[in-house]
Amino acid sequence: MFYYACLSAITPPVALAAYAGAGIAKCSPMLTAVEACKIGFAGFIVPFIFCYEPAFMMQGPVTTIVIVALASLLGTFYISVGFQGWLLVKLNIIERLLLMIGGVLMFVPNIPSDIAGLVVLGIVTAELYVKRKKAKASEV
C-alpha cells in the first residue's frame, strides 16, 4: 500500500507532484499528470513482476537473473516507446500497439514469450529504421 501511495504523486486525481510541476511549467495540471503516468508506468508493473518471477528479486541461477533483468529492461523501454509514440520517427497506432505487445511479451516469465517479443520488437524496430532512412533521404 505504501508503494502505491507513493505513486499517487503522479496519478490523477491526486497527482501532487504533477500539479506542482504544472504550476512551474505553467501548463495544464491534468495533461501533466497524464504525461507523468506515461513516463512512470514501469512503477505500476514492477510489483507484479516480483510476484511472477522470483529471479527479479535476485533469487535463482545467475543466468536466469540476467535474462529476466534484460528482458524486463527491454520490455519497459519498448512499452515506454509505445506510450510516447516516438522511436526514430513518429509512430502510427499500429506500430505503437505492436511495440507495446512486444514489450509485454518480454515480461511474461518464459523463454518462448521472450523470443516472440524479441521477434516482434526486432521487426518493428527494423521497419522504423528503414522509415527513418527514407525520411532522411527525402529531406536531402
C-alpha positions as CSV (number, residue, x, y, z in Angstrom):
1,M,0.0,0.0,0.0
2,F,2.8,2.4,0.8
3,Y,4.4,1.7,-2.6
4,Y,1.2,2.7,-4.5
5,A,0.6,5.6,-2.1
6,C,4.0,7.0,-3.2
7,L,2.9,6.5,-6.9
8,S,-0.2,8.6,-6.2
9,A,2.0,11.7,-6.5
10,I,1.9,11.2,-10.3
11,T,-1.5,9.7,-10.9
12,P,-4.7,11.7,-11.3
13,P,-6.7,12.9,-9.4
14,V,-4.2,13.3,-6.5
15,A,-1.1,13.9,-8.6
16,L,0.5,16.4,-6.2
17,A,3.9,16.2,-8.0
18,A,2.3,16.6,-11.4
19,Y,0.3,19.6,-10.1
20,A,3.4,21.2,-8.7
21,G,5.3,20.6,-12.0
22,A,2.4,22.0,-14.0
23,G,2.5,25.1,-11.9
24,I,6.2,25.6,-12.5
25,A,5.8,24.9,-16.2
26,K,2.6,27.0,-16.5
27,C,0.7,24.2,-18.3
28,S,-2.4,22.0,-17.7
29,P,-2.2,20.0,-14.4
30,M,-4.2,17.1,-15.8
31,L,-2.2,16.9,-19.0
32,T,1.0,16.9,-16.9
33,A,-0.4,14.1,-14.7
34,V,-1.3,12.0,-17.8
35,E,2.2,12.5,-19.2
36,A,3.7,11.6,-15.8
37,C,1.7,8.4,-15.8
38,K,3.0,7.5,-19.2
39,I,6.6,8.1,-18.1
40,G,6.1,6.3,-14.7
41,F,4.1,3.3,-15.9
42,A,7.0,1.0,-15.0
43,G,6.4,1.7,-11.4
44,F,2.9,0.1,-11.7
45,I,4.3,-3.0,-13.4
46,V,7.3,-3.8,-11.2
47,P,5.4,-5.2,-8.2
48,F,3.6,-7.7,-10.4
49,I,6.9,-8.9,-11.9
50,F,8.2,-9.5,-8.4
51,C,5.2,-11.9,-7.9
52,Y,5.6,-13.8,-11.2
53,E,9.3,-14.1,-11.4
54,P,11.5,-14.7,-8.3
55,A,14.6,-14.1,-10.4
56,F,13.6,-10.4,-10.5
57,M,14.4,-10.3,-6.8
58,M,17.8,-12.0,-7.3
59,Q,16.6,-15.5,-6.4
60,G,17.8,-18.3,-8.6
61,P,20.6,-19.0,-11.1
62,V,22.7,-16.1,-12.3
63,T,21.8,-16.8,-16.0
64,T,18.0,-16.6,-15.2
65,I,18.5,-13.4,-13.2
66,V,20.4,-11.8,-16.1
67,I,17.8,-12.9,-18.7
68,V,14.9,-11.6,-16.6
69,A,16.7,-8.3,-16.0
70,L,17.5,-7.8,-19.7
71,A,14.0,-8.8,-20.8
72,S,12.4,-6.5,-18.3
73,L,14.6,-3.6,-19.3
74,L,13.8,-4.2,-22.9
75,G,10.1,-4.6,-22.3
76,T,10.0,-1.4,-20.2
77,F,11.8,0.5,-22.9
78,Y,9.5,-0.6,-25.7
79,I,6.3,-0.1,-23.7
80,S,7.5,3.4,-22.9
81,V,8.1,3.9,-26.6
82,G,4.6,2.7,-27.3
83,F,3.2,5.1,-24.7
84,Q,5.2,8.1,-26.0
85,G,4.7,7.4,-29.7
86,W,8.3,8.1,-30.8
87,L,11.2,5.9,-31.8
88,L,13.5,7.2,-34.6
89,V,10.3,8.6,-36.2
90,K,6.8,9.4,-35.1
91,L,4.8,6.1,-34.7
92,N,1.4,5.4,-36.0
93,I,-1.1,3.5,-33.9
94,I,-0.3,0.1,-35.3
95,E,3.4,0.5,-34.6
96,R,2.6,1.7,-31.1
97,L,0.4,-1.3,-30.4
98,L,2.9,-3.8,-31.8
99,L,5.7,-2.3,-29.7
100,M,3.6,-2.4,-26.6
101,I,2.6,-6.0,-27.2
102,G,6.2,-7.0,-27.8
103,G,7.2,-5.2,-24.6
104,V,4.5,-7.0,-22.6
105,L,5.7,-10.4,-24.1
106,M,9.1,-9.6,-22.7
107,F,7.6,-9.5,-19.2
108,V,5.9,-13.0,-19.4
109,P,8.3,-15.2,-17.5
110,N,9.2,-17.9,-20.1
111,I,11.7,-18.1,-23.0
112,P,9.2,-18.7,-25.8
113,S,7.4,-15.4,-25.0
114,D,10.7,-13.6,-24.8
115,I,11.6,-14.9,-28.2
116,A,8.2,-13.9,-29.6
117,G,8.6,-10.4,-28.1
118,L,12.1,-10.1,-29.5
119,V,10.9,-11.0,-33.0
120,V,8.0,-8.5,-32.8
121,L,10.2,-5.8,-31.4
122,G,13.0,-6.5,-33.9
123,I,10.7,-6.4,-36.9
124,V,9.0,-3.2,-35.9
125,T,12.4,-1.5,-35.0
126,A,13.9,-2.5,-38.3
127,E,10.9,-1.1,-40.1
128,L,11.2,2.1,-38.2
129,Y,14.9,2.3,-39.0
130,V,14.1,1.9,-42.7
131,K,11.4,4.5,-42.4
132,R,13.8,7.0,-40.9
133,K,16.4,6.3,-43.6
134,K,13.8,7.1,-46.3
135,A,12.7,10.2,-44.5
136,K,16.3,11.5,-44.2
137,A,16.9,10.7,-47.9
138,S,13.8,12.6,-49.0
139,E,14.9,15.7,-47.0
140,V,18.2,15.9,-48.9
